Amino acid sequence: MSTQTQANNHTGKSDDWVKLVSSDGYSFLVKRNVAMVSGTLKTMLSADSPFREALANTCTISERAVLVEKVCEYMAFKAQYENAGPKEEIPLNEFTERIPPEVALELLLAADYLEGETR
């Protein structure tokens, strides 16, 4: 295998995942297609963006880890059901039951900042 092919394979693998870092220092690895659910993260990680996040595949989010974790769960849930047909039942309770009431308001604000689009 040539050096160029090895470099392309390595780059492809590292581009599949991005790291989200919370304000209290916790890191979360998520698949790139899951992170792209967020409009803000999509802009930061875009290949043609001038942001350093695009080069490092790492985004710092100014929220506590408990919120970043829930945002990651939501993005994964949304990515999983994004192409669901109109007649396919989406188990919303599967996600909403995992949101502790004490973080609901903060989570709403974090989702607004990250432009987490809803259906």
PEHU-V999054 format. One record per pair of residues at least 12 apart in sequence whose C-alpha atoms are under 6 Angstrom apart, sorted by the first residue. I is the first residue (numbers start at 1). J is the second residue. If there is no record, write none. Layout:
i: (I I)
j: (J J)
This chain:
i: (16 16 17 17 17 18 18 18 18 19 20 20 20 21 21 22 22 22 22 23 23 23 24 26 34 34 34 37 38 38 38 39 40 40 67)
j: (31 32 30 31 32 30 32 57 58 58 58 59 60 60 61 61 63 64 65 62 63 64 64 65 75 76 79 75 114 115 116 115 114 115 107)
